[in-house]
Amino acid sequence: MAEEEKVKASEEVKEEVKIPKNLEKIVEEIENLKVLDLAELVKILEKKFGVSATPIAAAPAAVASAVEEKKFFTVVLAKVGDKKIDVIKAVRDLTQKGLKESKDLVDKGAEGAQIIKENVKKEEAEEMKKKLEGAGATVELK
């Protein structure tokens, strides 16, 4: 009798699902499958239709972060190039630094990457990159 009560209780917990008429036969056949056969069916359907049966609870956060575009960038001088004087002029113009500070920054850029400006809006960062690359430098936006 206790076994019957357990079965009845588990049936009460199940949520009533409305199955469209055209899918009743398929759902009935799936209900009669063994667990291993059902797992194999899921794998076959995933491969055939290029989908995944994994839960997508984390998907909204992933989509939101992918859609959220970076607003501020750091402009980095990766390589100076052959036109060092033109790069110094561009750095001086973009940073409003003096000639010596601009030259020192470009000289350090010859040894390794140097930050030109941080927390720059996207449009300004792209404009800076364009100007520095026009002077012969290699620039990265991070």
C-alpha positions, 0 to 999 in steps of 0.5 A: 500500500505504501508503494501505491501512495508513492506512485500516486504522490509522484503523479500528483507532483507532475505538472499537467502538460498539454500535448498537441494532437499531432505530437501525441504519438511521438510523445507516447513513443518517447515515454516508452523508451528506456533511459539509454535509448532516450539518451541515444535519441537525444545525441542523434537529434543533436547531431542531426539538427545541430542543436544542444539539449543542454539547459540554457539558463546561463544563455541570457547572461552570455548574450548580454555580455556579448552584446554589451560593447566595450565603451572605454579603451586603452591606446597602446603603442605596440611598435614605433615603425620607421618614421619615429619623428612622425610618431613623436609628433602624433603622440605629442599632438594626441597627448598634449605632452611636451616634446621631451615627454613624447620623445621619451614615450616613443623611445620606450615604445621601441623597447616594448609596448607603451600606453599612450592614453587610458579610458578613451571613448571608442570613437576617440581611441579609433581616431588616435589609432588611425593618426598613429598608424598614419605616422607609421606606428603599430597601435593596439586598442585594449 
